[in-house]
Amino acid sequence: MSMPNTPTVNQATVFPRPEQGRLAIVAAMPQELQALLDHVQGAQCQHHAGRVFWLGQWQDRAVVLALSGIGKVAAATTAAVLAERFGAQALLFTGVAGGLAAHVAVGDVVLADALVQHDMDASPLFPRYELPGRGLTRLSADPGLTARLRVAAQDTLTPQSLASGGPLADTHLAELGLCQPRVHEGLVLSGDRFVASHAESAALRDAFPDALAVEMEGAAVAQVCHDLDLPFAVLRVISDRADQSAHLDFTRFIEQVARRYVLAITDACLGAVHRPAQYSCTSHHNGG
């Protein structure tokens, strides 16, 4: 069973060893996930809950990759299935986000240390933004996994790696009008609304002065992982300023910048990249 815009994966002879603990890697859009799928070994796919899950190995780590779709419910469903059906023992959510803080620029990398659903409002029964019945507004990401990603990002996104002849030279920062990327760590907001106006982004900054970025999935994933006691991290590349100002070509940014950054950072955590033969996932239908 094939799906429109479904990323393809690579196949080799190795398969994940469950005793190592499977890492789930999730993205909301096909373009965001494809670069990672290209470097999975022994990939086998399964269909479940209307989604495709790719199980394989990245160096000596068992992984399962999934395309969640856009929005909080889609992301939450995906995270729950990864934990309950595929035995994920940690989860990394990757992709792009809009920048909110003044010092966060397009092309920068943001790691969430905490996440909030900015559209959660069960008042007057509960305080605005609080998760009903939990007494929490902010959900913290796993500090250990986030620290590993921070070190990997800082070690990977160096001027040397982005210069001519470096491993990330083909991001063409100058051509795209981007500066050397910086790595930030802090609060990320999530909501089922694409924030694309000065008024909306200003309102979010007023409500959460320390917020770095806004997107549409991370805090929902955080709630599922919190409920299931599943370590997680959220890695975002800033694609815009969450307003109506002029934007880069989004598809070009994903292809030339975001997916390359995410791959390089993830690979620095998991090991060197292998390049097995191409394989397209069309089989192993297991429900859904």
Secondary structure, DSSP 8 states (H G I E B T S, - for coil): ---TT---EEE-S----GGG-EEEEEESSHHHHHHHHTT-EEEEEEEETTEEEEEEEETTEEEEEEE--SSHHHHHHHHHHHHHTT-EEEEEEEEEEEE-STT--TT-EEEEEEEEETT---TTTS-TT-BTTTTBS-EE--HHHHHHHHHHHHHHS-HHHHSTTSTTGGG-HHHHT-----EEEEEEEE-SS---SHHHHHHHHHH-TTEEEEESSHHHHHHHHHHTT--EEEEEEEEE-SSSS----HHHHIIIIIHHHHHHHHHHHH------EEE-----B---
